[in-house]
Amino acid sequence: MVNATLLDGLRPSDLDLIERGWSPYRLRTLERLLRSGAPREDWPESLHWDWSKKRADLRLLEASGFGIVCNEDWQGVLMTKTASHAARLPDDTGKPIVYVDYVEVAPWNWRIESLGQKSRFMAVGAVLMRTAIRQSLEEGFRARVGLHSLPQAEVFYRNTCGMTPLGRDDEKQNLLYFEFSSEQAKSFLDQGGAS
């Protein structure tokens, strides 16, 4: 166990700092993957992301940003939206929801089997998901949270978080959409949300 700080209200300049810290590590990871001959399906699916290009999203009134800092490094980032999405689960259809627009752990926290790389810090993604649930509770949305998952993260959302998969979405690159019901979210919180 280590002490970390959860920051609320990220600014666009914070995303620049995150990208400056993560970009060199992404590049080294890409070089290692190329040298190892690891198949593309083993490459982290967010390897090409650039957090500085998501700056404009934080200027929207509905957008919020959160980050975890430990050992003076950003360990994970979460961006959510609250106005442009609604719940899809049958009992909650059309009700307000916190939508996880982007969530990522730092590249040194990626587990990459083909490189033998283990996470420097565990449970960063789980802490960020608990943060989205807490935001939903604070907004009065009864812990409802939804997101479109990258394929490599589907097992995490289904098994670790206990979210409900609600089908693939043509309008979102055929990504699988997941949602927490209030009960599922509260169960995840009660379990501590550890990964």
C-alpha positions in Angstrom: 0.0 0.0 0.0 1.2 3.5 -0.9 -0.2 7.0 -0.4 -1.6 8.6 -3.5 -3.6 11.8 -4.2 -6.8 11.8 -6.1 -7.1 15.2 -7.9 -10.5 16.6 -9.0 -11.1 19.4 -11.5 -8.2 18.7 -13.9 -7.4 21.6 -16.2 -6.3 21.4 -19.9 -2.8 22.2 -18.8 -2.8 19.1 -16.5 -3.4 17.0 -19.6 -0.3 18.5 -21.2 1.7 17.6 -18.1 0.3 14.0 -18.2 1.2 13.6 -21.9 4.7 15.0 -21.4 5.3 12.5 -18.6 3.7 9.5 -20.4 4.8 10.1 -24.0 8.4 9.0 -23.6 7.4 5.8 -21.8 4.8 5.1 -24.5 7.5 5.4 -27.2 9.9 3.1 -25.3 7.1 0.6 -24.9 6.4 0.7 -28.6 10.1 0.2 -29.4 10.2 -2.8 -27.0 7.1 -4.3 -28.6 8.5 -3.9 -32.1 11.9 -5.4 -31.1 10.1 -8.3 -29.4 8.0 -9.1 -32.4 4.9 -9.2 -30.1 1.7 -9.6 -32.1 -0.4 -6.4 -32.5 -3.3 -7.9 -30.5 -0.9 -7.9 -27.5 -0.1 -4.2 -27.8 -1.9 -1.8 -25.4 -4.9 -0.4 -27.2 -4.3 3.1 -25.8 -0.7 3.1 -27.0 -1.6 5.8 -29.6 -3.5 8.1 -27.2 -2.4 11.6 -26.6 -3.9 13.3 -23.6 -2.9 16.8 -24.7 -5.3 16.3 -27.7 -8.2 15.8 -25.2 -7.8 19.4 -23.8 -10.8 20.8 -25.6 -13.1 18.2 -24.0 -12.3 19.6 -20.5 -13.6 23.0 -21.5 -17.2 21.6 -21.8 -19.5 22.3 -18.9 -20.5 18.7 -18.7 -16.9 17.4 -18.5 -14.9 16.6 -15.5 -11.3 15.3 -15.1 -9.7 13.4 -12.3 -6.2 12.1 -11.8 -4.2 10.0 -9.4 -0.7 11.2 -8.4 1.8 9.0 -6.5 5.5 9.4 -6.2 5.1 12.8 -8.1 3.9 11.0 -11.2 0.4 10.8 -12.7 -0.7 7.1 -12.3 -4.1 7.3 -14.0 -6.6 9.7 -15.5 -10.4 9.8 -15.9 -12.6 12.1 -17.9 -16.3 12.0 -17.6 -19.4 13.6 -19.1 -22.8 14.1 -17.5 -25.2 15.8 -20.0 -24.9 14.0 -23.3 -25.5 10.4 -22.3 -28.4 8.5 -20.6 -28.8 5.1 -19.0 -29.6 2.1 -21.2 -30.3 -0.6 -18.7 -34.0 -1.5 -18.8 -34.9 -0.2 -15.3 -33.0 3.0 -15.8 -33.4 3.8 -19.5 -33.2 7.5 -20.2 -32.1 8.5 -16.7 -29.0 10.6 -16.2 -25.7 8.9 -16.0 -22.0 9.6 -15.6 -20.4 8.6 -18.8 -16.7 7.6 -18.7 -15.4 9.2 -21.8 -11.7 8.3 -21.3 -9.9 6.4 -18.6 -6.3 5.2 -18.7 -3.5 4.1 -16.3 0.0 5.3 -16.8 2.0 3.3 -19.3 4.2 1.9 -16.5 1.1 0.5 -14.9 0.2 -1.5 -18.1 0.5 -5.3 -17.8 2.1 -6.5 -21.0 2.5 -10.3 -20.9 4.7 -10.5 -24.1 7.2 -8.1 -22.5 7.0 -9.5 -19.0 5.9 -6.1 -17.8 3.9 -6.0 -14.6 2.0 -3.0 -13.2 4.1 -0.7 -11.0 0.9 0.2 -9.1 -2.2 -2.0 -9.0 -5.8 -1.0 -8.6 -5.4 2.4 -10.3 -8.2 1.6 -12.7 -10.5 0.4 -9.9 -9.9 3.6 -7.9 -10.8 5.7 -11.0 -14.0 3.7 -11.5 -15.0 4.2 -7.9 -14.4 7.9 -8.5 -16.9 7.8 -11.4 -19.4 6.1 -9.2 -18.9 8.7 -6.4 -19.4 11.5 -9.0 -22.7 9.9 -10.1 -23.8 9.7 -6.4 -22.9 13.4 -5.9 -24.8 14.4 -9.1 -27.9 12.6 -7.8 -27.6 9.9 -10.5 -27.8 7.0 -8.0 -24.4 5.6 -8.9 -25.3 5.0 -12.6 -22.2 4.9 -14.8 -21.7 3.9 -18.4 -18.8 3.5 -20.9 -17.6 2.1 -24.1 -14.8 -0.4 -23.5 -11.7 -1.1 -25.5 -11.6 -4.8 -26.2 -8.6 -5.5 -23.9 -10.5 -3.9 -20.9 -13.8 -5.8 -21.4 -12.9 -8.5 -18.9 -12.0 -5.9 -16.3 -15.4 -4.1 -16.7 -17.4 -7.4 -16.8 -15.6 -9.4 -14.1 -13.8 -7.0 -11.8 -16.3 -4.2 -11.8 -19.4 -6.3 -12.3 -20.9 -4.0 -15.0 -23.5 -5.2 -17.5 -22.5 -5.5 -21.2 -25.3 -4.0 -23.4 -24.0 -4.8 -26.9 -21.7 -3.3 -29.4 -22.2 0.2 -30.7 -21.7 0.9 -34.4 -21.4 4.6 -33.7 -18.5 4.0 -31.3 -16.1 1.9 -33.4 -18.2 -1.2 -32.5 -17.0 -1.0 -28.9 -18.9 -2.9 -26.3 -21.0 -0.7 -24.1 -21.1 -1.4 -20.3 -23.2 0.1 -17.6 -23.4 0.0 -13.8 -26.9 -0.3 -12.3 -27.1 1.4 -8.9 -27.0 -2.0 -7.2 -23.9 -3.1 -9.2 -22.1 0.1 -8.5 -22.8 -0.1 -4.8 -21.6 -3.7 -4.7 -18.4 -2.7 -6.4 -17.9 0.1 -3.8 -18.7 -2.3 -1.0 -16.0 -4.8 -2.3 -13.5 -2.0 -2.2 -13.2 -2.0 -6.0 -9.7 -3.6 -5.9 -8.4 -5.1 -9.1 
